[in-house]
Amino acid sequence: MSQETIHAAQAAAGRVSEPEQLDEDRDQLHEECGVFGVWAPKRDVARLTYFGLRALQHRGQESAGIAVGDGGTVMVRKDLGLCGQVFSDADLSTLTGQLAVGHVRYGTAGAKSWEAAQPHLSTINEVIIALAHNGTLVNTDELRRQLIELGVPFLSNSDSEVATKLIGYFTQRTGHLREGIRKTMELVRGGYAMTLINESSLYAFRDPHGIRPLVLGKLVDGGLDQADLKAAAKLPSLEESTEAKEPVPEVTTAGGWVVASETCALDIVGAEYVRDIRPGEILRINDEGLVSEQGVPAAEKSANCIFEQVYFARPDSIMNGKSVYACRYDMGRMLAIESPVNADMVIGVPDSGMPPAEGFAHESGIRYGEGLIKNRYVARTFIEPTQELRAMGVRMKLNPLKDNIEGKRIVVIDDSIVRGTTMVQLVKMLRGAGAKEIHVRINSPEVIWPCFYGIDTDVQQQLISANKTVDEICEFIGADSLAFLSVEGLLKCMPEGGYCDACFTGVYPVAIPDSFGRDKFMEGYKPRNLTKPMRFADDAIVEKDKDKSWEENHPEA
């Protein structure tokens, strides 16, 4: 019996369960997932994937999984927990093959289960695939219903499983996995970066707006193959059609190839960054070579998630040609220009608040110092999350350095304020340690609107900036002053490209169907100091014919 079958049986019997967790980071926005994929016949792909996932652990701590293809079948190992808890050396030794995909997941409340862990398997007839997904699809309710009517089984309520089963269904119908992916990309809406394997090929593909990140890297044996790197980096021909056809392989697969959510995962496995996977692109890698084609047309304007640079991504990753560290440093400099203050020392809230604190200190001339020490060995605690325990969770994770801050006017830099509860505790701790004044500066704009594309966001009522003015928030957290970076200032710190800033502006690149639960996020929300409602970008795809099945909308399937 396969591990997936065993776990499914245990779940059905009520043997796989997890208590609700106390997440001391709950006052932060959270990325849903990190994905990794590798094709390297001469390498230990399971261990490469394991180390790649360790580099992406910051993107998800709920569960981890690896699927390996050996030319004949696909094997999966996944479970709840961190990578080091899920995989033993013996586990990795059983996952042998030439290609693999991996996944780390951050689950929202109520969605913690083994069945929701990834990679997801689809085994429709002879079609066996494993998929890892970062992001959120906003129109899967109707797609799930139609698949169920066709007899396709589901183990979870995950949108990622819908995508997996949809690809499997269309692959079985058309006889080609590439066609299954392409037809699925035509149907699904939202933000996604996906890696997928069958027994012999690795695929990577991205939503047409490029909301969620995905990069390509080259594994080399004995030195860089410059011809391959140049060929892999070239733009696809503008004359290429999205019609079904067999693309010509671009490059060889000597050494191997890697795809990942961030470049930091390429670094840890010794892969050379080649380029980003382009919006709407499908990459296929197997023993015939690396093939690129446009699965669906790219949107007129890209919409990379701007919170990657603000908070989610590791500072040593490169995004859109600029290091995340440099972006955050520049945010701090811009914040000092926009919201100066007289103070004695600038401190950052570890970890993402440190680079902007350095930038603020550089621009303002105020001394930079350490004021908060982070306990890096505090795991997320699975206990009933009362408010008292939430406060204790903050104290367990961060402790003020009294000798550095006593008697000083302190500027505290953090990446964002979501609910405000963490900052309340931090200000209290700093006051208790003797800070004379506390001036809070946030290196992003106010988070007013929810995210529907792959970020864990509370309802509008719990987003403090949606319900209070800056002065009211300042009073709530107990600071002497508070300021946020402007949207315009943030964009000046970013590399060239299009960005999704809907959480700040309310302008969404992809239309959100009512069936997705949009009203739940807006429940009880009365915009304060806002003259424009939630709205969609000019090129957002608005769903039509929603009562028709995909067979009616896509008769060629």
N, C-alpha and C positions, 0 to 999 in steps of 0.2 A: 504493500500500500504506500502511495506517495506521501511525502510530508504534508503537501497541501491537502490531500484527502484526510489524513489523520487529524490535522488541525480543524478542518471543516467539521468532522465528526465530533471532535471535542467541543467546538463552539456550539453545535446543535444540542449537545448534552449538557451545556451550561458549565463546562469545565474550564473554558478559556475566558477569563474576565479580568477586568482591572478596576480598582476603586477610582473615584474621582481624584484628581491631583491638585495639590497646592502648587501653583506655578508662580514663583516669586517674580517672574518676568511678565506676568499677565498685563502689566501696564505698558507693555511695548506692543507694537505691531509685529506680527510674526509671518515670515515666509512659510508657505505650506510644505515645500519639498526641495530636495536636491537630487539630480539625476546624473548618471555616469554610464558610459558604454565603451567597450573596447573590442577591437578585432585584432588579434595577435596570435597566430597559430603556434609560434615558437615560444610563447611566454606563458607564465602561470596567470591566466586571465582572472581567476577568482581572487587571487591575492592582489593583483593590480587593482581590481574593482574595490576590494576591501579598503586598500589604502586611499584610493580616490574618494571613497565615501567618508573615510575619516577626515579628509581635508574639507569635506562639505558638511560635517556634522553640525555646524552652526545653523544650517538651513532646516534641520529637523532632528528632533531627539525622541520622537514618539515610537518609531519603529525603523527597522532597517531590513533590507533584503537584497539578494543577489540571484540572478538567473543565468545559467550557463548553457550554451549550445555546443554539442560535440559532434555535429555532422549527422546525427541520427535522431536525437531527441533534445528536449529542453528540460533541465533540472532547476528547481527553485528551492532556496532556503531563505526564510524570512520569519521575523518574530517581533514582538514588542521589546523595546529597549534600545540602548545605544549600540553602535557597531561592535564595541568591545564586549558587550554583554550577549549579543546575538550570535556572534561567530567565534568559535574556537578554532584552533589550528586543525583539529581533526575535521571539523565541518568544512573548512576550506579545501582540505585534501580530497574530499569526496566530490567537489565541484570541478570536474576536469573537462576541458574543451578548448576550443579556439576562439570563442567570442563570448561576451557577457554583457549584461546590463545590471545596474544597481540603483538603489533608491534609499534615501533617508526621508522620513516624514515627520512633519509637525501636524498633529491632529487637533481639530477644534473640539470644544466640549461636546460630549455625547457621541463622538465619532471614533472613539478609541477602541479598536478591536483588531484581532489578528486578520479577520477577513478584509479590513480596509488597508492593511499593510501591503506594500508593493515590493516587487513587480507583480502585476496581475497576469494570470494565465488565461488563455482562451484555447479550448480544445474542441472546436466544432468540426466533426468528422475527422479528416486527416490533417486539418490545419492546426498547428500548435505554435502559439506565439506567446511571448512574455513582454509586457510593456511597463515602463516606468514614466511617470508623468509629473511634471511640476506645473502648477497653475490650477485654474478652475474653469470648467465649461459651464455655460449659463443656460443651455437649452437641452439638457439631457433627460428631463422628465418625460417628454413625449417620445424621445428616441428609446428610452428604457421600456416604456409601455408597449411600443410596437415590437421590440425584440422579444419581450415576454410572450406576446401574442403569437409570435413565430416559434415559441418553444425554447428560446434561449435562456438558460438558467443564470441566476445571479446569486452571489454569496454576500454582497454588501450593498449599501446605498451609495457607493462611491461613483462620482462622475468618471473617474479614471477607468473603472471596470466597464462602464458603458462604452467608452472609446475602444477598449480592448475587444469587447464582444462585437462591436460594430465592425471593426477592422476584420475580425475573424469571419464574420458573416459575409461581408463583401468579398473577402478573399476566396471563400468557399464558392461563392456565386460566380466570380469572374475567372478563378483559376490562377490569379496573380496577386501576390502580397502587395506589390507596389500599387496596383489598382485598388486594393482594399484600403490602403492608407489614403490614397488620393480621394476616393469617394467619401471617406470619413471626414477628411479635411474640408470637403465641400459642404458637409452637413453641420458639423459642430461649430459653435460660436464661443468665444471667450479667450482667455489667455492660456497658452500651453507651449511647453517645450517637452518633447517626448523622445525617448530612446526605446527601441524595440528590437527583439531578435526572434528569428525562428531557429531551426537547427543549424543553419549555415550562413546566414546573412545578418548584418547589423544595419539598422535604419535609424536615422535621426531626422526629426522634422519639427517645425516651429510655426506658430500661428501667424497669419498674414500681417499683423501689426507688430510682431516682434516684442510682445509685452513681456514675456518671460525669457531669460537669457539662455543661450546655448552656444558653446564654442567647439571648434574642431582643432585637434592637435595631432602631431605625427610622432610616433615612436620610431626610433632609429636604432639600427644595429651597426655600430662602427662608424657613425658619422651621418651628417645631414645629407639627404638626397635633395639638392637644390632644385633639380628639375621637377621632382614630385611636389615640393613645396610651392613652387611657382605655379604649376598647373592647378593645384588644389585651391590656390588663392584667387585664381582668375574669375572674373564675373561670368555667369552663364550668358550665352548669346541672347540678345534681346529678341531674336527671331524665334527662339525656342517656344514651342506651343505647350500648353498644358494638356493637350489631347494625349490620350494613351499612346505610347510608343516605347520602344526599347531604346533607352539612351545608350550612347557610346561611353565606355569607361574612360574617365579622365586621366587617372594615374594608376600606378602600380600600388601594391600593398606591402612592399618590402618593409620589414620592421613592424608595421602595424599602425593602427589609427585609434584615436581616443576622442570621444565627445563628452562634454561635461557642462554643468551649470556655470562653472567659473574656472578661470585660468589657474587658480591656486591648486585645483585638482590635477591639472596637467603637470604642474611643477613637481608635485610629490611623486608622480610615477615616471618622471623623466621624459615627458613628451614636449615637443616644441609647438608653441602656439602657431596656428596657421591663419585662421580667420574665424569670425562669427558665422554660425549657421544663419542664412538670410531668411527674412520673413517669408513664409509660404513655401520655403524650399524643402525638398526631400533629398537626403543623402542615403545612398546604399553602399555598403562596403562588404565585399566577400572576396573569394579567391580570384575573381575576374577583375578586381580593381575597385576604385572609388568612383561612384557615379553620382552626378548631381542633376536634378531636374526641378522645375518649378511645379510643385504640386497644386497650388492654387495661386492666383495672382496676388502679389504683395499689395497691401493697402497704399493709397496715394501718399499717406504720411505714416511713418513709423511711430510707435508709441511705446518705447521701452519704459519699464517701470522705474520711475525716478527714485523710489525708495531703496532700490538696490544700492545706489551710491550713498544715500543718506544713512542707511542702517544695515540692510540685509547682508550685503556682500562682505567678504573678508577684505581688509585694507590692502592686502598684497595682491589682490586680483586686478586684472586690467579689463576695463569695460569701455567700449567705443574708443579705444586708443589711449585712454588716460587711466592711471592707477586710481583705485578707489581712495587710497590714502591721500593723494594729491587733491582729489575732489573735495574731501572732507576738510583738509587743511585750508583750501581756498574758501570753503563755506565759513570757516571761523574768521578768516580775514575780512570777508564781506560783512559778516555779522558785527565785527568791531567797527567797521565804517558806518553801517546803518544804525547801530545802537550802542554808542560809546558809553562808558561809565568810569567814574573815578574809583579805583580799587587798588589793593595792595598785591593781590595774587590771583591768577587764573588757574582753575583746576577743571579737569574733565571727569565726567562720570564714566568709569570703565565699562566696556572697552571702546565703543564707537564714539564716545565723547572726547577721547584723548586727542586725535588729530585736529579736530576743529578748535580745541582748547589751545593747542600749540599755535595754530594760525591766528587766533584771536590775540594771544599774547604777543606774537610777532608784530601784528599790525598796530596794536594799541600801545606797545612799549611796556605793558604791565608784566611783571615777572610771572613765568610759568612754574608751577610746582605741583607736587602730588598732595592731594587732600583726602582721597578715598582709596582704601586698600580693598581689593577684591579677593574674596575667598574662592579660588578656582576649583575647589573640591566639594562644593555644595551641589548635590544632585537635585533634580526636580523631585519634589516630595509628593507621594500619592496618598494624601490624607484629606479630610474634609476641610475645604478652604474657608474658614471663618475669617472675618476682618482682622481679628487679633493675631491669628496665625499668618495672615498675609504680611502684616507689619513685622512680625518676627522673621519672616522669610527675607525681607529687605535687609534687616540687621545682620542676619546670618551671612548674607552675600557681600555686603559693603560695610566697611567700618571706617570712621573718620580718623585721620592722622592728626591727633590733637596738637602735637608740638608744632606742626606746620601751619595750623589755621587759627590757633587761639589768639584773640585780640586783633585779627586782621579783617579787612574788608575783602570778601571773597566773590569772585565771578565764577559761577558754576555753569559749565557748558554741557548740555545733553543733546541727543539727536532729535528727540520728540517728546511731546506730552500727549498721552492718549486719554487715560481716565484721570490722571493727576494724583492718584493715590501713592505711587512710589515717590514722586517729588515731595509730597507732604512729609513722608517719613525721612527723606534725605535732608530736607531743610531743618526738621526737628533735631536730627542727629548732629548736624553741623552747628546749630545753635547750642546744643548741649555740650559740644566740644569747644565752645568759646568763641565762635566766629562773631565779629563785631557787626558786620553787615553781610547780607547774602543777596547777590544780584544774579538772577537766573537768566541765561541766554540760550535759546534753542536754535540749532543750526538747520532748521527746516521751518516751513510755514505751519500755520495751524491746521491740524487734521480735523476737517469739518465733515467730510463725506466718507461713506463706507467704500471699501474695495470689493469688487465682485470677481476679480480675475486671479485670485490665488493668494490673498493675504487674509489672515484671520482678523476680522474687524467686528467689534461689538456693534450693537444697535445704536442708532443715532443718539438716543438718550444717554448712553454711556460714553460718548465722545465729548469730553469736557469743553472743547473749543466750539462745538456745535451749539452749546447751551449757555456759555458764559463769555463775557468780554475778556480781553486781556487783563484789565484791571481787576475784574472779578476773580479770574484764575489766580492772579498774583496774591490777592487776599486769601483765597482758599488754600494755597500752598504755604502761605506764611512768609513769602520772600519780601525783600525791600524793593525790588523792581523785577520786571519780567519783560522780555522782548523776544519775538520770533523773527527769523530771517524771512524776507519777503519772497514771493514767488519769482519776481523779476531778478532779485539778487541770487536766488538759488540757481536759476537757469544760466546766469553769467558764469557760474562755477563749473558747469557741466561741459563735457566735450560736445562737439557738433553732433546733431541728430535730433530726431523727434522723440518726445517723452510723454508718457501718461502721467498727468498730475491731477487726476480726477479727485483724489483724496483731499486736495487743497482747493480745487476750483469747481468741482461738480460737473466738469465736462468729460464725458465718458467716450472712449473711442469705439466701443462695441455696445450696441443697444442691448438692454437687459430686458428679457421677457417678463411679463407679470408673473408667469408661472414659476419663476426662479425664486420667488419670495421677496421681491423688491420691497413690497409694502412692509414686510417685517422689519427691515432696516430703517424704514422711514416712520415707523409707528411712533406717534406722539411727538414728532419732530416739528418744531416751529422755528424756521430759520431766524437767527438773530443777526441784525445788521447786514442782511443779505437781500439783494434786490432781484437776483436771478435764481430760478429753481434748478433742480437737477436736470441736465440736458445732455444730448448726445452730439458728438462731433459731426460736422457736415458730411463726412464720408463714412459714418457708422452704418453698418448694414442693419436695416430694420426688417424683422422677420415678416414674411408674407405667407399666405396659404398655410397658416399654422395648423389648420384642421385637417390638412391632407397628409397622407403618409409619405415617406420618402420615395416609395415606389411610384406615387403619382407625380411628385415633384421631380423625380429623377428616373424617368421610365427606362433610360438606357441601362440602369442597374440590373 
